Structures are given as C-alpha cells and as structure tokens.
Amino acid sequence: MHIDTITTITSPDLDWQQEALCAQTGADFFFPEPGSSVREAKRICGMCAIRSTCLEYALDNDERFGVWGGLSEKERLELRRTSH
C-alpha cells in the first residue's frame, strides 16, 4: 500500500521552555543522581519567571523525574495526591 500524503503529528507547544532558566543552566541540577541534593535546582526555579507554567506542564504530563517548577518528584506526587 502506498500513501501519498504525509501525516504530521504535532507536539504540544513547548516554546516556553526556551525562556526557562533551566534551559540556560543545564540539566544536571534538575535531573540529579538518586539521593543527590535538589537545592540548587530549586534555587534556580525560584528565580524563574515561568516556574508556574513549568509546574503545570509537569503535572499535566505526569513527569516522573527531575525538578519541574521548583518541585521534586516526591513533592509533585504529594501535590497530586492532595489535590484529588
């Protein structure tokens, strides 16, 4: 079977990520080794203008790893539990 048309799958609009301080800092702080401190990632998130957008994205997309919007995996899980 030959298909003449190309189907494009669009991803969600992630332009906000380019404005994020984490994009300018590097992923090491935000995806630390298990048991490592997330203090520096949270400090950077605290200064980020799009922190709430980032957290909303992480919650909507069930991000399981890393620091998103200033919250660790455990903190996001707890937030999900208490908000339902």
PyRosetta script that sets phi, psi and omega in degrees:
from pyrosetta import init, pose_from_sequence

init()
pose = pose_from_sequence("MHIDTITTITSPDLDWQQEALCAQTGADFFFPEPGSSVREAKRICGMCAIRSTCLEYALDNDERFGVWGGLSEKERLELRRTSH")
pose.set_psi(1, 134.4)
pose.set_omega(1, -179.6)
pose.set_phi(2, -112.1)
pose.set_psi(2, 130.8)
pose.set_omega(2, 178.3)
pose.set_phi(3, -109.1)
pose.set_psi(3, 123.7)
pose.set_omega(3, -176.7)
pose.set_phi(4, -85.6)
pose.set_psi(4, -20.3)
pose.set_omega(4, -178.2)
pose.set_phi(5, -104.5)
pose.set_psi(5, 151.1)
pose.set_omega(5, 178.1)
pose.set_phi(6, -105.3)
pose.set_psi(6, 128.2)
pose.set_omega(6, 177.9)
pose.set_phi(7, -94.7)
pose.set_psi(7, 127.3)
pose.set_omega(7, 179.7)
pose.set_phi(8, -104.1)
pose.set_psi(8, 126.9)
pose.set_omega(8, 175.7)
pose.set_phi(9, -99.2)
pose.set_psi(9, 120.1)
pose.set_omega(9, -178.5)
pose.set_phi(10, -92.8)
pose.set_psi(10, 143.0)
pose.set_omega(10, 176.6)
pose.set_phi(11, -93.3)
pose.set_psi(11, 162.1)
pose.set_omega(11, 178.5)
pose.set_phi(12, -61.3)
pose.set_psi(12, 155.7)
pose.set_omega(12, -179.0)
pose.set_phi(13, -67.9)
pose.set_psi(13, 113.1)
pose.set_omega(13, -177.4)
pose.set_phi(14, -115.1)
pose.set_psi(14, 21.1)
pose.set_omega(14, -179.9)
pose.set_phi(15, -58.2)
pose.set_psi(15, -30.5)
pose.set_omega(15, -179.8)
pose.set_phi(16, -58.3)
pose.set_psi(16, -28.2)
pose.set_omega(16, -178.3)
pose.set_phi(17, -63.0)
pose.set_psi(17, -28.2)
pose.set_omega(17, 179.0)
pose.set_phi(18, -67.6)
pose.set_psi(18, -25.4)
pose.set_omega(18, 179.6)
pose.set_phi(19, -86.1)
pose.set_psi(19, -13.4)
pose.set_omega(19, -174.9)
pose.set_phi(20, -68.6)
pose.set_psi(20, 141.1)
pose.set_omega(20, 177.3)
pose.set_phi(21, -63.2)
pose.set_psi(21, -31.7)
pose.set_omega(21, -179.9)
pose.set_phi(22, -64.0)
pose.set_psi(22, -31.2)
pose.set_omega(22, 178.6)
pose.set_phi(23, -66.9)
pose.set_psi(23, -25.1)
pose.set_omega(23, 179.8)
pose.set_phi(24, -93.1)
pose.set_psi(24, -11.4)
pose.set_omega(24, -174.4)
pose.set_phi(25, -101.1)
pose.set_psi(25, -41.1)
pose.set_omega(25, -176.3)
pose.set_phi(26, 116.1)
pose.set_psi(26, 153.0)
pose.set_omega(26, -172.2)
pose.set_phi(27, -76.9)
pose.set_psi(27, -17.1)
pose.set_omega(27, -174.8)
pose.set_phi(28, -55.7)
pose.set_psi(28, -41.0)
pose.set_omega(28, 179.7)
pose.set_phi(29, -68.0)
pose.set_psi(29, -33.5)
pose.set_omega(29, -171.1)
pose.set_phi(30, -92.1)
pose.set_psi(30, -15.1)
pose.set_omega(30, 176.6)
pose.set_phi(31, -132.3)
pose.set_psi(31, 66.4)
pose.set_omega(31, -176.3)
pose.set_phi(32, -74.6)
pose.set_psi(32, 164.1)
pose.set_omega(32, 174.6)
pose.set_phi(33, -61.5)
pose.set_psi(33, 150.0)
pose.set_omega(33, 178.2)
pose.set_phi(34, -53.6)
pose.set_psi(34, 133.7)
pose.set_omega(34, 179.5)
pose.set_phi(35, 87.3)
pose.set_psi(35, -8.1)
pose.set_omega(35, 179.3)
pose.set_phi(36, -80.3)
pose.set_psi(36, 160.3)
pose.set_omega(36, -179.5)
pose.set_phi(37, -72.7)
pose.set_psi(37, 143.8)
pose.set_omega(37, 174.5)
pose.set_phi(38, -110.1)
pose.set_psi(38, 11.8)
pose.set_omega(38, -177.0)
pose.set_phi(39, -56.2)
pose.set_psi(39, -47.1)
pose.set_omega(39, -178.3)
pose.set_phi(40, -65.9)
pose.set_psi(40, -39.7)
pose.set_omega(40, 177.6)
pose.set_phi(41, -61.8)
pose.set_psi(41, -43.4)
pose.set_omega(41, 179.6)
pose.set_phi(42, -65.8)
pose.set_psi(42, -35.8)
pose.set_omega(42, 177.6)
pose.set_phi(43, -63.4)
pose.set_psi(43, -45.1)
pose.set_omega(43, 179.1)
pose.set_phi(44, -65.1)
pose.set_psi(44, -43.5)
pose.set_omega(44, 178.0)
pose.set_phi(45, -59.6)
pose.set_psi(45, -37.9)
pose.set_omega(45, -179.1)
pose.set_phi(46, -61.9)
pose.set_psi(46, -23.0)
pose.set_omega(46, 179.4)
pose.set_phi(47, -96.9)
pose.set_psi(47, -5.1)
pose.set_omega(47, -172.9)
pose.set_phi(48, -84.1)
pose.set_psi(48, 130.4)
pose.set_omega(48, -178.1)
pose.set_phi(49, -69.2)
pose.set_psi(49, -21.2)
pose.set_omega(49, -177.1)
pose.set_phi(50, -111.0)
pose.set_psi(50, 25.1)
pose.set_omega(50, -178.6)
pose.set_phi(51, -53.5)
pose.set_psi(51, -45.9)
pose.set_omega(51, -177.4)
pose.set_phi(52, -65.9)
pose.set_psi(52, -36.8)
pose.set_omega(52, 177.0)
pose.set_phi(53, -64.0)
pose.set_psi(53, -41.5)
pose.set_omega(53, 179.2)
pose.set_phi(54, -63.2)
pose.set_psi(54, -46.8)
pose.set_omega(54, 179.8)
pose.set_phi(55, -63.5)
pose.set_psi(55, -42.8)
pose.set_omega(55, 178.4)
pose.set_phi(56, -59.9)
pose.set_psi(56, -43.4)
pose.set_omega(56, 177.8)
pose.set_phi(57, -59.9)
pose.set_psi(57, -46.9)
pose.set_omega(57, -178.3)
pose.set_phi(58, -61.5)
pose.set_psi(58, -41.2)
pose.set_omega(58, 179.8)
pose.set_phi(59, -70.2)
pose.set_psi(59, -42.9)
pose.set_omega(59, 180.0)
pose.set_phi(60, -65.1)
pose.set_psi(60, -31.2)
pose.set_omega(60, -175.7)
pose.set_phi(61, -106.1)
pose.set_psi(61, 11.1)
pose.set_omega(61, 176.8)
pose.set_phi(62, 50.5)
pose.set_psi(62, 47.7)
pose.set_omega(62, 176.8)
pose.set_phi(63, -65.2)
pose.set_psi(63, 123.9)
pose.set_omega(63, -174.1)
pose.set_phi(64, -99.8)
pose.set_psi(64, -14.3)
pose.set_omega(64, -174.3)
pose.set_phi(65, -126.0)
pose.set_psi(65, 148.6)
pose.set_omega(65, 173.3)
pose.set_phi(66, 86.2)
pose.set_psi(66, 175.5)
pose.set_omega(66, 177.2)
pose.set_phi(67, -96.8)
pose.set_psi(67, 124.4)
pose.set_omega(67, 179.4)
pose.set_phi(68, -130.3)
pose.set_psi(68, 128.8)
pose.set_omega(68, 177.7)
pose.set_phi(69, 59.6)
pose.set_psi(69, 25.5)
pose.set_omega(69, 178.1)
pose.set_phi(70, 86.7)
pose.set_psi(70, 3.5)
pose.set_omega(70, -179.5)
pose.set_phi(71, -117.8)
pose.set_psi(71, 141.0)
pose.set_omega(71, 176.7)
pose.set_phi(72, -78.8)
pose.set_psi(72, 175.4)
pose.set_omega(72, 178.5)
pose.set_phi(73, -56.7)
pose.set_psi(73, -47.3)
pose.set_omega(73, -178.5)
pose.set_phi(74, -64.1)
pose.set_psi(74, -40.2)
pose.set_omega(74, 179.8)
pose.set_phi(75, -66.7)
pose.set_psi(75, -38.8)
pose.set_omega(75, 177.4)
pose.set_phi(76, -67.2)
pose.set_psi(76, -39.1)
pose.set_omega(76, 177.7)
pose.set_phi(77, -62.1)
pose.set_psi(77, -44.8)
pose.set_omega(77, 178.5)
pose.set_phi(78, -63.1)
pose.set_psi(78, -41.1)
pose.set_omega(78, 177.5)
pose.set_phi(79, -60.9)
pose.set_psi(79, -42.6)
pose.set_omega(79, 178.2)
pose.set_phi(80, -62.2)
pose.set_psi(80, -43.4)
pose.set_omega(80, -178.2)
pose.set_phi(81, -64.2)
pose.set_psi(81, -42.1)
pose.set_omega(81, -176.2)
pose.set_phi(82, -78.7)
pose.set_psi(82, -19.5)
pose.set_omega(82, -177.7)
pose.set_phi(83, -91.5)
pose.set_psi(83, -3.7)
pose.set_omega(83, 178.9)
pose.set_phi(84, -109.8)
pose.dump_pdb("model.pdb")
